[in-house]
């Protein structure tokens, strides 16, 4: 019989490691909201006082609002395209026997392991040689390349999890492949689709390196934040903006992972 005390002693070092890891990872990030309420342009202790002026001032910052709208446009477009391509890719690798399945899947996932700066430089050279002007469209193209692997990886477990006989039953009842997918498959995998959309949006909204190489005269929000770091008087606004992005990104990613986990749980229990 297994000794519970011995098992607890084995797990304790893992708990300590997890706590240390999370502390090192998130304590520096938590400094952002602390100093975003500081009544001073200097990031230093002790705090001079409590103020919400920097958050109010953000609403009157037209360049920041324009950059935010640019990031919103790029993020939404990227999420729609990447999730759509991810649906096709996930369905192809899970539903059909095709030659070279493993190499094809590896090729789709390749952007996960190649540094973003490599993609940024390569796409910049490609756009320059093709005579394509840098704009929000080129940023969207670069973000789609990065986000498609995440969408595919999120959707593959969802496609693998549900009973394929449901699709076969639809086909037996006379439904064609397109309407079977629309009326049967898509509702089942929809939680994974939403999770993929939210995850891709978060990645695109926060991405800096590729946007840095492919942006034209219309910067995205991360590019705007980077440009403001050269001015000390702008730093409190950047901290306030970073705090907002941090909270929103955490909520979106948490909700996406919750949806993904709920979908996998439904698959395991046979629910839809």
Secondary structure, 3 states (H helix, E strand, C coil): CCCHHHHHHHHHHHHHHHHHHHHHHHHHHHHHHHHHCECCCCCCCCCCCECCHHHHHHCCCHHHHHHHHHHHHHHHHHHHHHHHHHHHHHHHHHHCCCCCHHHHHHHHHHHHCCCHHHHHHHHHHHHHHHCCCCCHHHHHHHHHHHHHHHHHHHHHHHHHHCCCHHHHHHHHCCCCHHHHHHHHHHHHHHHHHHHHHHHHHHHHHHCCHHHHHHCCCCCCHHHHHHHHCCCHHHHHHHHHHHHHHHHHHHHHHHHHHHHHHHHHHHHHHCCC
